[in-house]
Amino acid sequence: MGPGAWTFLSSGQGTVRSVAAEQAKVEPMQQFTIEPLFGSAGWELAGYNIAFTNSALWMALATLALGVFVAGGMKGQLVPGRWQVAVEGFTGFIDNLLEANVGKAGRKYVPYIFSLFMFILFANILGLMPLGVVGVHPFTFTSHFTVTGVLAIMSFSIVLIVGFLRHGLHFFSLFVPHGTPWPMIPIIAPIELISFLVRPFSLGLRLFVAMMAGHVLLEVLSSFVISGINAGPGYGVFIAIPSLVLMVGICALEILVAGIQAYVFALLTSLYINDAENLH
């Protein structure tokens, strides 16, 4: 076999490796792409496209899972089963959270805070399910600020409505802490007002960033695993295996983060409601 043949074979092998590497390339941000499931044509309403997307699908699945979870625990058995205990446990947890931060008046907000907490929790956990092994790509819609922002605006709207209904224009005294000297009011009031208006932004941003960062990190590590395996046994041992072990650990951490972020969102919402209920 002549040098030309060897050159041809080498270039061919290089091309194959290049194609394989290109196919195995992982795009960390691709997992956040919102795509219409049934196309976008013909889904216009009042000038807006309302195509059913993968994000809407997983929102519906999270809502369905939450509905099934709650319905399964509403049997009211004298000796509750595990499912009923789980639902009652979460309900009691939210009830205690509101009582500790709002007081007895917080009990009427239990349905909303419970729904908010559980919806975010189910959304975060569904996005971590290893459904890729069966060809289904889970979509974490809480990694989009448009979703977390809407949830934050809903909570902020409740605070504003309750605050003005209960206290009227006296609600503006929230921006002047008790005991503030009169000369300091023109300085303190704008700062407090800006801090108050930033609340929905920070509330939605915190959840969005936490979920997005974790998923990006997992995708980056998965690219290390794939690249290490494609590069050969040596790279596989020193790059792919440690990356895989780290991925497992981060997946466990992400499950913890999923619960913590749902709790933080519910906790901050209850604290904001406390400002509206118990004006200080």
N, C-alpha and C positions, 0 to 999 in steps of 0.2 A: 504494500500500500504506500503510495507516494506522499510527499509532503503536502500536496494540494488536498488529498483526501483527508489527511489528519487535520489540516486547517479547516476544511469544510465541517468535519465532525465536531471539532472544538467549537466552531462558531455556532453549530446547530445545538450543541449541548448548552452553550451560553444563552442561546435564544430561549430554549426550553426553561432554563433556570429563571431567566428574566420574566417569562410569561407566568411561571409558577409563583414567582415573588410578587408580580403585579396582581395576580388573582388572590394571593393570600394577604395582600396589603389591607390593613385595618384603618378605617377612617373614624377617629374617636367621636367626631361631631355628627356623623351620619345617622346615628341612633336617635337623634333628636329631630330628625326631619319629619314634618307633618305632611302626610300624603293622603289624597282622596282615595277611598277604597273602591269607588265605583265610577271614577272619572269626575272631572269638574264641569264638563259640558252639560247644559240643561239644568243646572242647579242654581239658577239665578232667582233672587227674590228681592224686589225693590232695589235693584242695582247691586245687591250683595250676593256673593257666592256662598251658598250654604251646603256645600258638598259634605257628605259624611266621611270623616277622616279617621285615621288610626287613633288619633287622640280622643275623638268623640267615642270611638268604640271602647277604649279602655276606661273612659269615664263611665260609660254605661255598664261595663263589667264590674267596676268598683261599686257602683250604685246597686247593682243586682246582688253582688256578694254581701253588701251591707244589709240589704233587705232580707236576704235569706238568713243571715246571721241573727238579725233581730227577731224575725218571725219564728225561728227555731227555738228561741229562748223565751217566748211569751206563752208557754204552755201553762204556767201558773200551778205547777204540781206542788203538792205539800212536801214531798221529798224530791227536791230538784235534781235533775240529771246534770251531767257535766256541761252540756250546752247551755242550759238555763243558768247554771252557776256562773259560767263565763259572761253571759250577757248581764246578769245582775251584778257581777263583780265590776265590769266596766262602767255600768250605770252608777253604782255606788262610788266608784272612783271619781267620776265627774261631779257627782253630787257633793262629795267631800271637798273637791277642788274649788267649787263655786262657793260653798259655805265658808271655807277658809279665807277666800279672797274677796267675796262680796257680802257674805252674811246670809241671813235667812231670805233676803230678797233675791238672792241668786238662784233659788230653787226653780223659779219659772224659766230660767235660761238653760236648764239641764237638757231638754230635747235638742236645742240648737247646738250647744257645745259638744254634746255627745255625738250628734250627727257629724259635726265638723271634725272632731278628733278621729272618729272611726273612719270617715271617708278618706282623710289624709293617710291614716295608717294603712288601710286596705290598698290605696293607690300606691304607696311606697313599697309595700310588700309584693304586690302583683308585679311591679316593675323589676323585682329581684328574682322572680321565679325562673328556674332553669328550663324554660319552655323551648329554648333553642334546640334541644336534643330531639324534639319532635317537629322541628321546622317552623315553630311559631316564635316570632320576635316580640317579646313584651315591650310595651311602651310606657315609660314613666312620665305621665303628663304633669306631675308636680315638678318636673325639671324645666317647665316653661313658665316664665314670669307672667304670661298672659293669664294662666290658670291660677297661680298662687296670688297674683295681684287682684283678681276678681274675688277670691275668697277673703282677702284682706279688706277689700272695699266693702264687702257684705258686712263684715264685723264692724268696720268703722262706721258704716251707715246706721247700724243698730245703736252704737254709742251716741251718735249725734241725735237720732230720733228720741231715744230714751232721755238723754240729757236735757233737750229742749222741752219735751213733754212734762218732765218732772219739775224742772227748775226754771223754765222760761228763759228770759234774758239773764237771769242770775247765773246761768251756766257759764257765762263768760268770766265769772270770778275764778274759774278753774285756772285761768292764765295769770292770776295774781295770787301767789302763795300767801297763806295766812301769816300775818305779822310783817309783811314787806313794808319797809318805810315808804312814805309817799314820794319822796324824791327819786326812789329807785323804780317805781312802777313803770315809767316810760321806757326803761331799759329792760326790766324783767319781763313785762307782758309780751313784747314782740318775740323774745327768745322762747318763752313758754308756748306761744302760738305756733311758731315754726316747729318746735319740738313735737307739738300735738299733730300738726299737719303731716309731718314726716312719718308718723306711726304706720299708716297703711303701707307705705313704700318699704319701710324696714321690715315689717311683718311678712310681706310677700317675698321680699328679696332674700331673707334668711333661709326660708324653706327652699326656694328655687336654687340658690347657690349650693346649699348642702347636698341636695339630691343630684344636681348636675355634676358637681366636682367628683363625687364618688363614682358615678357611672363613667365619666371620662377616664379616671384613673384605672378602672377595671379594663376598659378598652385598650388603653396604652399597654398595660401589662399583658393582655392577651396578644397584642402585636409582638411583644418580646418573646412570648412562648412560641408563636408561629414562626417568627424569624429565626429563633434559636434552633428549632427542629429542622427547618429548611437548610440552615447553614451547615449542618453536619453533627455527628455524635458529640464532638468536643464542645461545640457551642450549646448543644442541647443540655449537657450536664451542668455547665457553668452559667447558662443564661435561662434556658427554658424551664428547668426544674425549679430553681429558686423563684422565678417569676410566678410559676404555677402555685407554689406553696404560699407565696405572698398574696396571690389572688384569693385563695381560700380564706386566709385570715381577714382580708379586706371585705370579703363577702359577709363574713360573720359580723364584722364591724358595721357594715352597711345595714344589716338587720337591726342592730342596736340603734343606729342613727335614724332609721325609719321610725322607730317608736319614739325616740327622743324629740325629733322634729315635730311629730304630731302632738306630743305633749307640750312642747314649747309654744306652738301655735295656739293651742287651747288655753294654756296658762296666761299668755299675754292678752288674749282676747278677754278672758275673765278679769284681768287687771284693768283693762280699758273700760269694761262694763262697770267695774267698781267706781271709776271716776264719774260715770254718768249717774249711777244709783246713789252713791254716797259722796256728794260733792264736798270737797275739802277746801 
